[in-house]
Amino acid sequence: MVIRRRVRAVLLPLALYCLSGAAGSYFLWHAVNDDRGLRANEDYERQIKSLHAQVDAKEKERQAWARRIALLSGATIDRDMLDEEARARLGRVNKDDLIVLLKPNADGEPVSATNP
C-alpha cells in the first residue's frame, strides 16, 4: 500500500511534467518553424528587401526613360537624340560614321574601349 502511494506520488507529477513539457515543446516548435513562425518572418523580410531593391532599380530605369522621352518630345526636340534613336531602330549608319568592330572576349561579350 505504502509503496503504491509513493510510486503514484512520484509517477503522477512526473507524467504531468512530461506531458506539459511535450505540449510546450510542440507549441514552441510551431512558433519557430510554422508558416507564420519566426523563420517565416525572416524569409518575408528577405523577400521584402529583394522586392524593394527591384522597385528601386525599376524606378531608376523609369527615370532614365522619362529623361529620354523628354528629349524626344515637347516643344524642342533634341535632333541628335532623334537621329540616334532612328538609326538604332532602323539599323542604319551614316556614311560619315566610324564603325569599330570588337572581338568578343571569353564571356562572349564584346571588349569595351575602356577594358581592352
N, C-alpha and C positions, 0 to 999 in steps of 0.2 A: 504494500500500500504506500509506504513512505517513498519507496523507490519510484513508484509510478507518479507520485506527486512531484518529486524532484525532476524526473525526466520531462514531465509536462511543463513544469515551471521553467525549464531550460529550453526545451524544443519549441514551445509556443512563441515566445519572444524572438527566438532565432528564426523561425519560419516567417514571422511578421516582418522582421528586419530584411530578410532575403526577398520577400515579396515586395516590400516598399522600395528596396534597392533596385530590383528588376524594373518596377514601374518607373522609377526616377530615371534609370538608365535609358529606358525606351523613349521617354519624353525628351531627354537631353539629346539623344542621338538624332531624333527627328527635328529638334530645334536647330541643330547644326547642319544636317545633311538633307533635309527635305526640300521640296520645291520652293518653299518660302523661308528657308533657313538662312543661316549666316553665310554659308558658301554661295548660295544662290544670289544673295545680296551682293557679294563681291563680284560675281560674274556679271550681274546687272550693271554695277558701277564701271567695270571694264568696258562693257558694251556701250555704255553712255559716253565714256571718254572717246572711244573709237568713232562713234557717230558724231560727236562734237567736232572731232578733227576732220571728218569727211565734210561736215557742213561748212567749216571754215575754208577748206580747200575749194569747195563749190562756190562759196561767196567770193573768194579771190578770183576764180575763173569768171564768175558773172561780172565782176567789176572790170576785168580786162576786156571782156566782150562789150560791156557798156561803153568803155572808152573808145574801142574800135568803131562801134556803131555811131557814136557821137561824131567821130571824124568823117564818117561816110554820109551822114545825114545832117539835116539842118540847113541854115541859110548859106553857110560856106562849106564847100566840100574840099577836103584835102586831096588835091589832084594826085600826089604821089601815092597816097594810101589807096585811092581808087584804081590807079594804074597797077599797083602791086597786086591788089585783090583780083582784078580782071585777068592779069597774066597767070596768077596762080590757079584760078578756076579753069581757064582755057588751056593751060599747059603750053603757053607760048612764051617766046622771048623776043626781045628787040634785037635788031641787027647790031646795035652798039653794046649790047650786054656782054659781059665776060662770064663764061661758064667754067667753073672749076670742078672737075670730077675727082673725087677722093676714093681711094681704095678702102674697102671695109676692113675693120680690124678683126680680131679673133671672135668677138661677140657678134659680128655681122652688122654692126653699126658703122657708118662712115666716120672716118677720123676727122675731128673738127680742126679748124685752123689754129685754135689755141692749144690743142693737145695732139701734136703730130705723132 
